[in-house]
Amino acid sequence: MFADRAAIYVKSGKGGDGHVSFRREKYVPNGGPDGGDGGHGGDVIFVVDEGLNTLTDYRHIRKYQAQSGENGGKKNCRGKDGEDIILKVPAGTVIKEAESGKVITDMSGDNKRIVLLKGGRGGNGNQHYATSTMQAPKYAQPGQPAKELNLILELKVIADVGLVGFPNVGKSTFLARVTNARPKIANYHFTTLNPNLGVVDMEDGNGFVIADIPGLIEGASEGIGLGHEFLRHIERTKVMIHMVDAAGSEGRDPIADIYAIDKELEAYNPEIAAKPQVIAANKVDLIYEGENEIISKLKAEFEPKGISVYPISAVSGRGVKELLYHVKNMLEALDDTPVIFEQEFFPDQMVFEDEPYTVTYSEENNEYVVEGPRIEKMLGYTNLESEKGFTFFQNFLKQTGILDELEALGIQEGDTVRMYGLAFDYYK
């Protein structure tokens, strides 16, 4: 089976804990704090490998974890950063959050590398917490926790043209004739399992990529058979070639077949059904005269709707060149921007609503302190250096009621708020 979908679990590395220690040297009986910082945890990184065309590897190994950062040491020794884990995927892989099914990223176009999960930041050693009133702090910051996600990887074939039709209408033969693809061809009444890709080389050098999408059956949009696995490959194509058996050798009604496929496309994703289409009436080599009743009916039914019908023979090559030039002209008239799926799920904005937190005022340090597992995890998942991350941080403080609690404690503008290693001035 063509491995175009995989479910995996990924986890970044935990940040190393800060260290608590004090200088102990000869003639320095009461040395100051010298606890080192913890190392940062490793990131989970996805990169596009142009040499891959399936997700097979992820069907065998399903758990991937980056290395955690080392804890800090005495004498200001900083812990070693954890190693990143780099996961290679084919171009066209869409990464989704498993539970919601929302898109996290689409590894297509210029998106060749992405840090999906940041490792936890290393905690500060106790050297950072020495003040004029507390010269021997016995507290160090713990490393921030790792981030974890269950993912669905989906490979959506990147092709300009999708070739659809019921089984045994000649799609594989057509693809073998017009491209460098070498699909297995036989008179099977069941469908090809693998989407076969090939490049059509035109005389002027401007070719295009065509994908033989495995044969659709009625009910495919509801997941019957292998419907969903096949339909997802059509989402990126710009032009659809409907191939039908114009000779009636299978006893099927080509017009009914086209409408049946259109119905499945519409049910799965209306945007796919709205793509430009052309009909390839195949197997004219089996027809004694130039045109038969089937071809005449196809033209009468679809050409008034703006869908051209091209009688062809994938075996002899008759009419194939005319069809390919028509498809090329259709592509040239379309926007050549690749179809990229927009991000819907943001890993750095996950919130843990059932985790506790506290809001207190420290008279000793004259600052307000917000702590607890919920705060620590939020900081670990949020990139405050990005505009989206900082906006999320502000909304988090407001929506969780932290700002209300600070105001209830009497906070004024300009007062200091501390959240573990992060200190900032409060302003409304």
C-alpha positions as CSV (number, residue, x, y, z in Angstrom):
1,M,0.0,0.0,0.0
2,F,1.2,3.5,-0.9
3,A,2.1,5.0,2.5
4,D,0.5,8.4,2.2
5,R,-0.7,8.8,5.8
6,A,0.9,8.1,9.2
7,A,0.1,8.8,12.8
8,I,3.0,9.6,15.1
9,Y,3.9,11.1,18.5
10,V,6.5,13.7,18.9
11,K,8.1,15.3,22.0
12,S,10.7,18.0,22.3
13,G,13.4,17.9,25.0
14,K,12.9,19.2,28.5
15,G,15.0,22.1,29.6
16,G,17.7,21.3,32.2
17,D,17.2,22.5,35.7
18,G,19.2,25.4,37.1
19,H,21.7,24.4,39.9
20,V,22.0,25.5,43.5
21,S,25.5,25.8,44.7
22,F,27.9,28.2,46.4
23,R,31.6,29.0,46.0
24,R,33.7,26.9,48.3
25,E,37.3,28.0,48.0
26,K,40.2,28.4,50.4
27,Y,40.0,31.7,52.2
28,V,36.5,32.2,50.8
29,P,34.4,30.5,53.5
30,N,31.1,32.2,52.5
31,G,31.3,32.5,48.7
32,G,28.4,33.7,46.7
33,P,26.0,31.6,44.6
34,D,27.6,29.9,41.6
35,G,24.9,27.6,40.3
36,G,25.0,27.2,36.6
37,D,22.0,27.4,34.2
38,G,20.4,24.3,32.6
39,G,20.8,23.5,28.9
40,H,17.9,24.0,26.5
41,G,15.9,21.0,25.4
42,G,16.2,19.8,21.8
43,D,13.6,20.9,19.2
44,V,11.4,18.8,16.9
45,I,12.2,19.8,13.4
46,F,10.6,18.7,10.1
47,V,12.5,19.1,6.8
48,V,11.6,18.3,3.2
49,D,13.8,15.5,1.6
50,E,13.4,15.7,-2.1
51,G,14.5,12.0,-2.3
52,L,11.4,10.8,-0.5
53,N,8.0,10.1,-2.0
54,T,6.2,8.1,0.7
55,L,5.7,8.2,4.5
56,T,6.6,4.5,4.8
57,D,9.3,5.1,7.5
58,Y,6.7,6.6,9.9
59,R,4.5,3.5,9.7
60,H,7.2,1.5,11.4
61,I,8.5,3.9,14.0
62,R,5.8,6.1,15.6
63,K,7.5,7.8,18.6
64,Y,10.1,10.5,18.2
65,Q,11.7,12.5,21.0
66,A,14.4,15.2,21.1
67,Q,17.1,15.1,23.8
68,S,16.6,16.9,27.1
69,G,19.0,19.6,28.2
70,E,21.5,18.8,30.9
71,N,21.1,20.3,34.4
72,G,23.4,23.1,35.4
73,G,26.4,22.5,37.6
74,K,28.5,24.2,40.2
75,K,31.1,26.9,39.4
76,N,28.7,28.5,36.9
77,C,28.8,25.5,34.6
78,R,26.0,25.6,32.1
79,G,24.3,22.3,31.2
80,K,24.7,21.0,27.6
81,D,21.8,21.7,25.2
82,G,19.8,18.7,24.1
83,E,20.2,17.5,20.5
84,D,17.4,18.3,18.1
85,I,15.5,15.5,16.4
86,I,15.1,16.1,12.6
87,L,12.3,14.3,10.8
88,K,12.5,14.1,7.0
89,V,9.3,14.0,5.0
90,P,8.4,14.2,1.2
91,A,7.4,17.5,-0.3
92,G,3.7,17.9,-0.1
93,T,3.4,16.5,3.4
94,V,0.7,18.2,5.5
95,I,1.2,17.9,9.3
96,K,-2.0,18.0,11.4
97,E,-2.8,17.9,15.1
98,A,-4.4,14.4,15.5
99,E,-7.3,15.2,17.8
100,S,-8.7,18.3,16.0
101,G,-7.4,17.4,12.5
102,K,-6.3,21.0,12.1
103,V,-3.3,21.9,9.9
104,I,-0.1,22.8,11.7
105,T,2.0,23.2,8.7
106,D,2.2,22.3,5.0
107,M,5.6,21.2,3.8
108,S,5.2,22.6,0.3
109,G,6.5,25.4,-1.8
110,D,9.2,27.4,0.0
111,N,8.4,25.7,3.4
112,K,11.3,23.3,3.4
113,R,12.1,23.4,7.2
114,I,10.1,24.1,10.3
115,V,10.7,23.9,14.0
116,L,7.4,22.3,15.0
117,L,8.0,22.0,18.8
118,K,10.6,24.1,20.7
119,G,12.5,22.4,23.4
120,G,12.0,23.7,27.0
121,R,14.3,26.6,28.0
122,G,16.9,25.7,30.6
123,G,16.3,27.0,34.1
124,N,18.4,29.7,35.7
125,G,20.9,28.7,38.3
126,N,20.8,30.4,41.8
127,Q,23.4,32.9,40.8
128,H,20.7,34.9,39.0
129,Y,18.6,35.3,42.2
130,A,21.1,37.0,44.4
131,T,20.0,40.4,45.6
132,S,21.2,43.0,48.1
133,T,18.8,41.5,50.7
134,M,19.2,37.8,49.6
135,Q,22.8,37.1,49.0
136,A,22.6,33.3,49.4
137,P,19.5,32.2,47.4
138,K,18.7,28.5,47.8
139,Y,16.4,28.5,44.8
140,A,17.1,27.7,41.1
141,Q,14.7,27.7,38.3
142,P,13.6,24.3,37.0
143,G,13.9,23.7,33.3
144,Q,10.8,24.3,31.3
145,P,8.8,21.1,30.4
146,A,9.0,19.4,27.0
147,K,6.2,19.8,24.5
148,E,4.4,16.9,23.0
149,L,1.9,16.3,20.3
150,N,0.1,13.5,18.5
151,L,0.3,14.2,14.8
152,I,-1.2,13.0,11.5
153,L,1.1,13.2,8.5
154,E,-0.7,13.3,5.1
155,L,1.1,13.3,1.8
156,K,-0.9,15.1,-0.8
157,V,0.6,14.5,-4.3
158,I,1.9,17.8,-5.8
159,A,0.7,17.6,-9.4
160,D,-0.6,20.1,-11.9
161,V,-3.1,17.7,-13.5
162,G,-5.2,15.0,-11.9
163,L,-6.3,12.0,-14.0
164,V,-9.5,10.5,-12.7
165,G,-11.9,7.8,-13.9
166,F,-13.4,4.5,-12.9
167,P,-11.1,1.5,-12.9
168,N,-10.0,0.0,-16.2
169,V,-10.7,3.0,-18.5
170,G,-7.0,3.2,-19.5
171,K,-5.5,5.8,-17.2
172,S,-2.3,3.8,-16.5
173,T,-1.8,3.2,-20.2
174,F,-2.3,6.9,-20.9
175,L,0.1,7.9,-18.2
176,A,2.7,5.5,-19.5
177,R,2.4,6.9,-23.1
178,V,2.6,10.6,-22.2
179,T,5.1,10.6,-19.3
180,N,8.2,8.9,-18.0
181,A,6.1,7.0,-15.4
182,R,6.1,3.2,-15.6
183,P,2.9,2.1,-13.9
184,K,1.9,-1.6,-13.8
185,I,-0.7,-2.1,-16.5
186,A,-3.1,-5.0,-16.8
187,N,-6.8,-5.6,-17.4
188,Y,-7.8,-5.5,-13.7
189,H,-11.3,-4.7,-12.6
190,F,-10.0,-3.3,-9.3
191,T,-8.2,0.0,-8.9
192,T,-4.6,1.0,-9.0
193,L,-3.5,1.5,-5.3
194,N,-0.7,4.0,-5.8
195,P,-1.0,7.5,-7.3
196,N,1.4,7.4,-10.2
197,L,3.2,10.6,-11.0
198,G,4.8,11.5,-14.3
199,V,6.2,14.6,-16.1
200,V,4.7,15.5,-19.5
201,D,7.5,16.9,-21.6
202,M,6.1,19.3,-24.2
203,E,8.0,20.4,-27.4
204,D,8.5,23.9,-26.1
205,G,10.1,22.7,-22.9
206,N,7.2,23.8,-20.7
207,G,5.8,20.6,-19.4
208,F,3.6,19.7,-16.4
209,V,3.2,17.1,-13.8
210,I,0.3,14.7,-14.1
211,A,-1.0,12.2,-11.4
212,D,-3.0,9.1,-12.1
213,I,-5.3,9.3,-9.1
214,P,-6.5,5.8,-8.2
215,G,-9.9,4.8,-9.5
216,L,-12.8,6.3,-7.6
217,I,-15.9,4.4,-6.6
218,E,-19.3,5.7,-5.4
219,G,-19.2,6.3,-1.7
220,A,-15.5,7.3,-1.8
221,S,-16.2,10.6,-0.2
222,E,-17.6,8.8,2.8
223,G,-14.5,6.8,3.2
224,I,-15.9,3.6,1.4
225,G,-13.0,1.5,0.1
226,L,-9.9,3.7,0.1
227,G,-11.8,6.8,-0.8
228,H,-10.3,9.4,1.6
229,E,-6.8,8.2,0.9
230,F,-7.3,8.7,-2.8
231,L,-9.3,11.9,-2.8
232,R,-6.7,13.8,-0.7
233,H,-4.3,13.6,-3.7
234,I,-6.6,15.6,-5.9
235,E,-6.7,18.7,-3.6
236,R,-3.5,20.3,-5.0
237,T,-4.2,19.6,-8.7
238,K,-5.4,22.5,-10.9
239,V,-7.0,20.7,-13.8
240,M,-8.9,17.5,-13.9
241,I,-8.9,15.0,-16.8
242,H,-11.9,12.7,-16.7
243,M,-11.1,9.6,-18.6
244,V,-13.9,7.4,-19.8
245,D,-14.3,4.3,-22.0
246,A,-15.7,5.6,-25.3
247,A,-15.8,2.1,-26.8
248,G,-18.2,0.8,-24.2
249,S,-15.9,-2.2,-23.8
250,E,-16.8,-2.5,-20.1
251,G,-20.5,-1.9,-20.5
252,R,-20.5,1.3,-18.4
253,D,-22.3,4.5,-19.1
254,P,-19.5,7.2,-19.4
255,I,-21.9,10.1,-18.8
256,A,-23.1,8.5,-15.6
257,D,-19.5,7.7,-14.5
258,I,-18.5,11.4,-14.9
259,Y,-21.4,12.6,-12.9
260,A,-20.7,9.9,-10.2
261,I,-17.1,11.1,-9.9
262,D,-18.2,14.7,-9.8
263,K,-20.6,13.8,-7.0
264,E,-17.9,12.3,-4.9
265,L,-15.6,15.3,-5.5
266,E,-18.3,17.7,-4.5
267,A,-19.1,15.7,-1.3
268,Y,-15.5,15.5,-0.3
269,N,-14.5,19.1,-1.1
270,P,-16.6,21.5,-3.3
271,E,-13.5,23.4,-4.3
272,I,-12.1,20.3,-6.1
273,A,-15.3,19.8,-8.0
274,A,-15.1,23.4,-9.2
275,K,-11.7,22.9,-10.8
276,P,-11.4,23.2,-14.6
277,Q,-12.1,19.8,-16.3
278,V,-11.6,18.2,-19.7
279,I,-12.9,14.8,-20.8
280,A,-10.7,12.2,-22.5
281,A,-12.9,9.7,-24.4
282,N,-10.4,6.8,-24.5
283,K,-10.2,3.6,-26.5
284,V,-11.2,5.0,-29.9
285,D,-8.9,2.4,-31.4
286,L,-11.7,-0.1,-30.7
287,I,-14.2,2.0,-32.7
288,Y,-14.4,1.2,-36.4
289,E,-15.5,4.7,-37.4
290,G,-14.1,8.0,-36.3
291,E,-16.8,8.8,-33.9
292,N,-19.6,6.7,-32.2
293,E,-22.8,7.4,-30.3
294,I,-21.0,7.5,-27.0
295,I,-18.7,10.3,-28.1
296,S,-21.5,12.2,-29.7
297,K,-23.5,12.0,-26.4
298,L,-20.5,13.1,-24.4
299,K,-20.1,16.2,-26.5
300,A,-23.8,17.0,-26.5
301,E,-23.9,16.7,-22.7
302,F,-20.7,18.5,-21.6
303,E,-19.4,20.8,-24.3
304,P,-22.4,23.3,-23.8
305,K,-21.1,23.4,-20.1
306,G,-17.7,24.5,-21.3
307,I,-16.1,21.1,-20.8
308,S,-14.2,19.9,-23.9
309,V,-14.3,16.3,-25.1
310,Y,-11.3,14.8,-26.8
311,P,-11.5,11.3,-28.4
312,I,-8.2,9.6,-27.9
313,S,-6.5,6.3,-27.9
314,A,-3.9,5.7,-25.2
315,V,-2.7,2.6,-27.0
316,S,-2.2,4.1,-30.5
317,G,-1.6,7.7,-29.4
318,R,-4.4,9.1,-31.6
319,G,-5.7,12.5,-30.3
320,V,-3.3,12.5,-27.4
321,K,-1.2,15.4,-28.5
322,E,-4.2,17.6,-29.1
323,L,-5.5,16.8,-25.5
324,L,-2.1,17.6,-23.9
325,Y,-1.9,21.0,-25.7
326,H,-5.4,21.8,-24.6
327,V,-4.5,20.9,-21.0
328,K,-1.3,23.0,-21.2
329,N,-3.4,26.0,-22.4
330,M,-5.8,25.5,-19.5
331,L,-2.9,25.5,-17.1
332,E,-1.3,28.7,-18.6
333,A,-4.6,30.5,-18.1
334,L,-4.7,29.7,-14.4
335,D,-2.8,31.2,-11.5
336,D,0.4,29.3,-11.1
337,T,0.6,29.8,-7.3
338,P,0.9,26.4,-5.7
339,V,-2.0,25.3,-3.4
340,I,-0.7,25.6,0.2
341,F,-2.9,24.7,3.2
342,E,-3.1,27.5,5.8
343,Q,-2.1,26.9,9.4
344,E,-5.1,26.3,11.7
345,F,-3.4,24.9,14.8
346,F,-0.6,26.7,16.7
347,P,1.5,24.5,19.0
348,D,2.9,27.4,20.9
349,Q,-0.5,28.5,22.0
350,M,-1.7,25.3,23.8
351,V,-3.1,26.1,27.3
352,F,-3.5,23.7,30.2
353,E,-6.8,24.8,31.8
354,D,-6.7,22.3,34.7
355,E,-3.2,23.2,35.9
356,P,-3.0,25.4,39.1
357,Y,-1.2,28.7,39.5
358,T,-0.7,31.3,42.3
359,V,-0.6,35.1,42.2
360,T,1.2,36.6,45.3
361,Y,3.1,39.8,46.4
362,S,6.7,39.5,47.7
363,E,7.3,42.4,50.1
364,E,11.0,41.4,50.4
365,N,11.6,41.9,46.7
366,N,8.8,44.4,46.1
367,E,7.4,42.4,43.2
368,Y,4.4,40.4,42.2
369,V,5.0,36.7,41.6
370,V,2.9,34.5,39.3
371,E,3.9,30.8,39.5
372,G,2.5,27.3,39.1
373,P,2.6,24.4,36.6
374,R,0.1,26.2,34.3
375,I,2.3,29.3,34.1
376,E,5.4,27.3,33.6
377,K,3.9,25.2,30.8
378,M,2.4,28.2,29.1
379,L,5.8,29.9,29.0
380,G,7.4,26.7,27.7
381,Y,4.9,26.5,24.8
382,T,5.0,30.2,23.9
383,N,7.5,32.0,21.8
384,L,7.4,35.5,23.3
385,E,9.8,36.8,20.7
386,S,7.1,36.4,18.0
387,E,4.2,38.9,17.6
388,K,1.6,36.0,17.7
389,G,3.3,34.5,20.7
390,F,3.3,37.8,22.7
391,T,-0.3,38.5,21.8
392,F,-1.2,35.0,23.0
393,F,0.7,35.7,26.2
394,Q,-1.3,38.9,26.8
395,N,-4.6,37.2,26.1
396,F,-3.6,34.3,28.4
397,L,-3.1,36.7,31.3
398,K,-6.4,38.4,30.7
399,Q,-8.5,35.3,30.0
400,T,-7.2,33.3,33.0
401,G,-8.0,36.1,35.4
402,I,-4.4,36.7,36.3
403,L,-4.7,40.5,35.6
404,D,-7.8,40.7,37.8
405,E,-5.9,39.0,40.6
406,L,-2.9,41.3,40.3
407,E,-5.2,44.3,40.5
408,A,-7.0,42.8,43.5
409,L,-3.6,42.7,45.2
410,G,-3.1,46.4,44.5
411,I,-0.7,46.4,41.6
412,Q,0.1,49.8,40.1
413,E,1.4,50.8,36.8
414,G,5.2,50.4,36.7
415,D,5.3,47.6,39.3
416,T,7.3,44.5,38.6
417,V,5.7,41.2,37.8
418,R,7.9,38.0,37.8
419,M,7.0,34.7,36.2
420,Y,9.9,32.4,36.8
421,G,12.8,33.8,34.7
422,L,10.6,36.5,33.1
423,A,10.2,39.9,34.7
424,F,8.2,42.8,33.2
425,D,6.7,46.1,34.2
426,Y,2.9,46.2,34.6
427,Y,0.9,48.6,32.4
428,K,-2.8,48.6,31.6
